[in-house]
Amino acid sequence: MRVIIIGNGVAGVNVARAIADSGVADELIIYSCEKHNYYPRPRLIELLTGDLPPEAIAQYPDDWYQRRKIDVRLGCCVAAIDRDARRITLADGGHDTYDKLVLAIGAHSWVPPIAGAERQGVHTLRTVRDAETIGAQARKAENVVCIGGGLLGLDTSMALVRCGASPVILEALPWLMPRQLDREGAAVLQALIEARGAHVRVGVQVEEIIGDGRVRSVRLKSGEELPADLVVVSAGVRSNLLLAQQAGLSCNRGIIVNERMETDDPDIYAVGDCAEFKGMVWAIIPVALAQARVAAMQICGQGDGLYEGVVPSTTLKVTGIDLTSIGEVNPQEGMFVEKRYQNAAGSVYEKLVIRDRRIVGAILLGDRSDVRAVNQLISRGVDVAPYIDRLFTAGLSLADIVNAQ
Ligand SMILES: Cc1cc2nc3c(=O)[nH]c(=O)nc-3n(C[C@H](O)[C@H](O)[C@H](O)COP(=O)(O)OP(=O)(O)OC[C@H]3O[C@@H](n4cnc5c(N)ncnc54)[C@H](O)[C@@H]3O)c2cc1C
């Protein structure tokens, strides 16, 4: 069997790894537009700060691929798929054929339609090249503005602080990390971030990025103008769809897949940031890993693993702030109970969301000690109702509940 994987991000490489380990494929080829071997994108932050050179963030050495007989063709973009002939066309005009094809083509940074967003000095962070450019400019910049106060925006902002900048973080919604935090937790996080040298403005809308060719300032809807010689936009991502759309595969926000990670062509799978399952594109690593496992199993005909979704979990990494957010943290509907804890210093905030006697969401900010226990309680679906009145009280830790099972 000849398997072609398009994309060498976390999704593509993990499909390749699992197929190689199974020994089922005769030929396993990865095509990638990027010129670098697979690196985890969160490590771009270390590149931006100048702590590491690009080769240091590669996950595997060259012989890792050779030992597994994975043929990686870097800097090699796929331009088209001919489904009838089971053939791909490369951007350089070459061709290749497949028995099974995996689309792991990821996503690109999205820039909202802000006037002036095309000016020089306005960047997004997705690739090695982006990290190197932003880092170099940050070390010279006097005024840095970061648009977007989500996970990536905050990690990037803290990296910019390490480059010597004092970025102003602009978030349109009323609090930071609105997908992963509630208002109370976000207030604690904001204080921790400001103590490290960034400035946070929430509930503000950007109207225009002003300059003559190069950015000079950012104007808010209120009319206020913030000086800026570097602007970094972290406003989310959009799936790369063109290749799939041109091949006539069903796409919505992502390439639509079923629980086997099959597109509507049974010989073509889609995984990771480019794939949409049950109307959702999560664009996070745990989802890419779970989908990669399922696609590989299906291609290899090993096991009957189906993708059922994962409880989304995210962690802020380089900020020196411990923050883990898991599952449903801002419940809107149905019956639920919320249990909160905040220490007197205001540096620790924890919240559990309990529905049907089970923890379905958690925020753990400023203290990592409960992360493992909460993950176990959620994944095992432990009935916490008998403990509900004693949660976050002295004498009962979450680990005690795990150990009691
Ligand atoms: C700075 C940063 C920090 C992040 N931090 C976290 C985090 O802490 N936790 C978390 O869960 N997620 C994080 N993410 C998101 C996470 O990195 C993505 O969810 C993950 O990279 C998705 O993997 P993927 O393989 O689906 O796609 P991608 O990583 O986007 O890889 C897709 C690959 O396909 C290639 N490709 C695309 N089109 C073609 C084509 N036509 N031909 C050949 N190759 C093609 C691209 O060049 C790329 O190499 C972060 C992202 C960034 C940028």
The ligand as an ORCA input file, in Angstrom:
! r2SCAN-3c Opt
* xyz 0 1
  C       2.871     29.567     18.491
  C       1.814     28.512     18.641
  C       1.579     27.972     19.893
  C       0.611     26.987     20.040
  N       0.396     26.472     21.282
  C      -0.492     25.463     21.437
  C      -0.690     24.856     22.697
  O      -0.097     25.242     23.684
  N      -1.575     23.830     22.805
  C      -2.258     23.374     21.725
  O      -3.025     22.419     21.868
  N      -2.113     23.940     20.507
  C      -1.240     24.963     20.329
  N      -1.079     25.540     19.103
  C      -1.884     25.026     17.972
  C      -1.219     23.756     17.402
  O       0.114     24.037     17.090
  C      -1.989     23.276     16.182
  O      -3.233     22.791     16.628
  C      -1.224     22.158     15.469
  O      -0.024     22.655     14.933
  C      -2.073     21.570     14.339
  O      -1.337     20.597     13.701
  P      -1.652     20.170     12.208
  O      -0.643     19.100     11.906
  O      -3.078     19.879     12.053
  O      -1.382     21.455     11.305
  P      -0.115     22.375     11.119
  O       0.742     22.379     12.315
  O      -0.638     23.673     10.600
  O       0.708     21.665      9.959
  C       0.224     21.602      8.642
  C       1.381     21.382      7.702
  O       0.861     21.158      6.392
  C       1.662     21.822      5.468
  N       0.862     22.033      4.249
  C      -0.257     22.795      4.134
  N      -0.700     22.760      2.859
  C       0.150     21.962      2.181
  C       0.231     21.558      0.824
  N      -0.672     21.935     -0.091
  N       1.267     20.742      0.445
  C       2.191     20.320      1.358
  N       2.161     20.696      2.659
  C       1.142     21.506      3.054
  C       2.046     23.107      6.168
  O       3.192     23.659      5.591
  C       2.299     22.589      7.582
  O       3.628     22.175      7.732
  C      -0.133     26.540     18.917
  C       0.098     27.110     17.663
  C       1.065     28.095     17.518
  C       1.298     28.686     16.155
*
